[in-house]
Structures are given as structure tokens and as C-alpha cells.
Amino acid sequence: MEEEFKKAYNYCIYILSKRDYSKHKIRQKLKERKHTPELIETIIEDLVEKNYLREEEYKKQRIKQHILRGYANSFIIQKLNQEKLTAVDEEVDALRSEQDLHATDIIDHLIEKKLRGKEIPTEWEDRQKLKAKVLRFLISKGHTYSEISTKLNKRLS
């Protein structure tokens, strides 16, 4: 038992030395290695106690990564929930302000990114196809139609 604990604990220290993880991710990694639930919980408690497992820091890093990729708050919160982390709009907005990347600026940036190197068609039908393509791209990032439509109409008119 002691040998298994050492092996699992050292593995956790090794992966945590590379980057931060959430309790949920560590639990998954240890389950993949076929450790018992009791051992997993003991290790997680020990890691938290020694401040090796910093879930708040991990959450901030994940939020920043998603912000930099241009995702909307609702999408970021949904992704965090999948990792058993909770966040609210205010937390995400605070980190957005810290990074100086506000949602409206991100939408403008993403529109420009998608239209980069493309010629805006003069025909109405072709312009609508392009608009629909950009709209789908922005919606896939979690932005709402109401956030997108005026900016997109202004840019493609």
C-alpha cells in the first residue's frame, strides 16, 4: 500500500511540476492508472494541504486561455463546468479586463480574422453566404446572434 501511494504521489508531483491541474483532472489521471478511490482521495487531500494542487490558479489559467481564443463568457463557464469547476460572469469579466480583451473587441477581432484576405462580394447572395459563414464561426465561439449581428452587418455592408 505504501509503495502504491509513493508511486501515485510521485506521478502527481511530476505532472503538477509541468502545469497546474484541477482536482477533477488529477482524479481522472489517477483513475486511468487504476488506483483505488480511497488512495486517490488521500493523495488529493495531501496535495491540496501542501498547496501543490492550486485549483483557483488552474481555473484562472483556463479562463485566460479561452479568452485569448475568443470564446464568450457562457462558453467559458460551460467548459469549466465540464471540468467540475465553477465560475461566474463577473470572474470571467474581471480576467477579461485584466487582459484588456473585452467581448466587443474580441468579436471585432474575430470578424477581421475570418475576413482577412477575402474580398467582400458585391453581389447580395454571395455577401449573405460570407456573412453566414462568419456568423457560424462566431456562434461556435459562444457569442450570441444579438452580439454579432450589428457588428457583422456594419462590416459587410
Residue, then its C-alpha position, 0 to 999 in steps of 0.5 A: m500500500e505504501e509503495e502504491f501511494k509513493k508511486a501515485y504521489n510521485y506521478c502527481i508531483y511530476i505532472l503538477s511540476k509541468r502545469d497546474y491541474s484541477k482536482h477533477k483532472i488529477r482524479q481522472k489521471l489517477k483513475e486511468r492508472k487504476h488506483t483505488p478511490e480511497l488512495i486517490e482521495t488521500i493523495i488529493e487531500d495531501l496535495v491540496e494541504k501542501n498547496y501543490l494542487r492550486e485549483e483557483e490558479y488552474k481555473k484562472q489559467r483556463i479562463k485566460q486561455h479561452i479568452l485569448r481564443g475568443y470564446a464568450n463568457s457562457f462558453i467559458i463557464q460551460k467548459l469549466n463546468q465540464e471540468k467540475l469547476t465553477a465560475v461566474d460572469e463577473e470572474v470571467d469579466a474581471l480576467r477579461s479586463e485584466q487582459d484588456l480583451h473585452a467581448t466587443d473587441i474580441i468579436d471585432h477581432l474575430i470578424e477581421k480574422k475570418l475576413r482577412g484576405k477575402e474580398i467582400p462580394t458585391e453581389w447580395e447572395d454571395r455577401q449573405k453566404l460570407k456573412a453566414k459563414v462568419l456568423r457560424f464561426l462566431i456562434s461556435k465561439g459562444h457569442t450570441y446572434s444579438e452580439i454579432s449581428t450589428k457588428l457583422n452587418k456594419r462590416l459587410s455592408 
